[in-house]
Amino acid sequence: MDQVTTDTRERVINLWARDGYISIPDGNSIYIWGFVDDPGKSAQLPGPILVLSQGETVTVTLTNHLSEPVSICFPGQSGVKAITSGGGESPVEPQYQDGKLVSLTNFAAPGQSLSYIFVASRPGTYLYESGTNPHKQVHMGLYGAIVVRPKDYMAHHPKHRTAYGAGTGTEFDREYLLIPGEIDPELHQAAENGQSYDIRSYKPRYWTLNGRSNPDTDLPNFAGHLPNQPYSAMVMAEPDEKVLLRYVGAGIESHPLHPHGNHTRAVALDGRLLRNGRVDLSYKRFTVLVSPGQTVDQIFQWHGLGYTPANTIPTLLPGLRNLAIGHTGMTMWSGSPYLGVKGDLPVDIVSYNEAGEYHFMLHSHEEPQITNWGEFPGGMMTMIAIYPTGTLGQHHGMLPITPPAP
Amino acid sequence: MNVVKEFWAKAGSITMPDDVTMPFWGFAPDPDGAPQLPGPTIEAKVGDDVRITLHNTLAEPVSMIFPGQDIIPDPVKDENNTLVSFTQHALPDGGTVTYSFRAVRPGTYLYESGSSPEKQVQMGLYGVLIIRPLDYYPIESTRTAYGIGTGTGYDIEKIIVAGELDSALHEKIAAGLPYDMLNFAPDYFTINGRAYPDTMNPDNSTSQPYGAAVKTESGKRVLLRLANAGFLTHSLHLSGGFFRVAAGDGTPLRTYFLDTTYEKTTITIGSGQVYDCIYTAGMPGEIYLYDRELRYTVNADRFPGGIMTRLQIVPGRP
């Protein structure tokens, strides 16, 4: 199916594995290990999102600033090679010492660097993560997402702004990555203090989307008080737009992600389109189980029956139960059921609503996980925010996510 | 054809790589031999009449259920109408029971105890049943899991049964002491009753006889019969690339009219579920099949261990 062409494009990515701290809304600060693309910065959670192009040869150079060996696995990529000390390339393989496995792939010792090379041969959504002591290192935060653009991708051409190529039914207007994770604060603290890390006592108390816990999940990219958690998790779109949701299972547990009042159509799993020849195997779900090591690409659209920019009141109003109206002193509701209209709210309720947009909670349906150590609201929860047509800036829902100009 | 087996439910001992031993209960294929974990693999062909007689040497009733098979379990209740077993059972200390069914569907299935299963399945009373399709013959064109035309042709097959072991629970149950399943806290995680690196050892005649290593050539198709006999979910990940999910719980995903098979790097298998996956071996080298629910890749608290095994790929013959 892929044309045989000589693709000479090359991409060089430098990553550092180091430590750092992240912030939880209850005031707790968690020690993490993570990848970062700037040697002057501390670790970020998740690692930098890598946006690659189908066909290009990618070199990822890892420099290890941790006190134990670290490595990177690229699940779903084929033909990954490592550059050996002699300068040659050799396929990556599990590493042994004295006959015992010490790493699932070639690793960099503390202070050392190692380069991996592969051709991003297929479009899709993928993970990258450490393959050394992974039960500790992945949970500590050494993970990130990879997006491979299809060969014919064109950002400004609707037919060619797709996840898997023109004509594959994966056209989108905006795209978002959602990367669930878990944090066991006592295990993170054990790593911070150089104590024994015993995964048998694994008991998460915090849950994250894109490294943040709610309500930080709803804040913008590069929020000032979250320097090491740069990525928002909030999904923002306008009516009838096609939203590509890329779920990336970086955690070590499964999470059932569920948008209130809406379905999503799963179109690809683990970076492979759900299609055999002409047969479309995609399916709609209102809860999608994001399981460890796995990715799910979905297309989501919100339609307001009867809604037009000129007539902003949909004929069929979303059920009030599906809009984020809570009894927690704060709400995302506008005070009015009409899209684009703000109304009155009780005096003791603070609303974060901006422009009369609809907010639908998107959250793990394992409800203890939508808390911060038992306090609701928190954890693995964000919003799908539907803004009135023409009011949402074009920069929302674009990858790569770049810092705002100073 | 008739497939006639006799099993003995017995108490025995199993060993983990760090030399920890623990008692277990398992099925033995003969009256004098040691029980094994998992139990002996039962092999039949579509159309065969399968008859299994179970002899019980344990001090409590034991039974066998065959999920997915054409057999309707007849539960046993006590005088208070409380359920004792999901199916007819063999009484303690020498009782026997016989199960009969016709194999009608090809595939990979679990068999396990239907008596106090929360205890007995954890103790090790489980195994695998393979039913070959009617057109099966062990040569290239007819070696399939579900029949010609189902996309399940393979060159080699491997049974991979995931499980967990709670050694403290095993000690208590074997000693007849009170235990609380709510305190279930497994400390060992297994493929075919073994924890890594023992999973890479070949088949042998120990209490855990079935290895989980694969050695094959580039381009060969490996049928991975992935079953979860444990109580927890496991997400099995292949580090070398993709495999094709060809069947779930004995139902092939491809028929003459429609192909709904799909590719994955990782498959999440719930307790009691089975998936048949075809991996076409890639470039020569070594890859690992392991549980991406990474806390199950340890023995006690040390990596590597638990649910991991190795696939070695050698160059294909020209």
Interface residues (C-beta under 8 A of the other chain):
Chain A: C73 P75 G76 S78 G79 P91 E93 P94 K100 L101 L104 T105 G131 N133 P134 H135 K136 V138 H139 S196 Y197 D198 I199 R200 Y202 I252 E253 S254 L269 D270 G271 R272 L274 N276 G277 V279 L281 L289 S291 P292 G293 Q294
Chain B: A185 D187 P197 T233 S235 H237 S239 G241 F242 L258 D259 T260 T261 Y262 E263 K264 T265 T266 T268 G282 M283 G285 E286 I287 Y288 Y290 R292 E293 L294 R295 T297 V298 A300 D301 F303 P304 R310
